[in-house]
Amino acid sequence: MRNPIQLTINGVLLLAVAILYYLHFSRGAAGPATAANKPAVVMASPSLNTADSTAAPDAPTTAQPVATTAPAGSTEGKIAYVESGKMLDGYQGMKDARKAFEAKARGWEKQNQGMLATFKTAVESYQKQAPTLSAEQRAATEQKLQAQQQEVGQKQQQLQAQAQEEEAKLTQKVLESINKKVEAYGKAHGYKLILIAAPSGTIAYGQKDLDITTPVLAYLNAEYRKK
């Protein structure tokens, strides 16, 4: 007759792999953070994980037309775009948010490893003692270990939910800050509209002289350092 505890430990270890994979490689689920009635900025939500943040290509990639700039000499009504990947990767506020999230993720991973180690030790101890235990003692110990296994699984789910919630919160906070700063930059420099060129594709084509990513990024970091 096969030991039911030996079977359940494999399930727990699989849960461990799942949460560790999530903590290090999950993508943010937060939606766009644009403010209502503020059409100057349309920012897509990235993941805090650095592996998910790729700079947008020089030529953005979907089939949507792009408006052109105002006539030469005009100081109002200008239209431009920024590359989201380049801007987010270079923004110090996003870098700091990622570091904060990664630090918390390491804490969650440590909790997870501790729970698994405790459970594994309990199972190994039972397996060594099992031959000397009565049927009633074995049944009672196995029931206790099964309850412990369920508790570990529940706590792992809580850690996963906590990680997802924290990443969404930090991402939302950064995007709201970026949107406000880009809006202020647009107003100060006479832009009617600033578009976002994202890897997922929001602009089919844009002249490079419409790309203001570099000055906008410099402005974002300068404002961030004022904190």
Secondary structure, DSSP 8 states (H G I E B T S, - for coil): ---HHHHHHHHHHHHHHHHHHHHHH----------TT-TT-------SSGGG-----SS--SS--------TT--SSEEEEEEHHHHHHH-HHHHHHHHHHHHHHHHHHHHHHHHHHHHHHHHHHHHHHGGGS-HHHHHHHHHHHHHHHHHHHHHHHHHHHHHHHHHHHHHHHHHHHHHHHHHHHHHHTTEEEEEEE-TT-S-S---GGGB-HHHHHHHHHHHHHT-
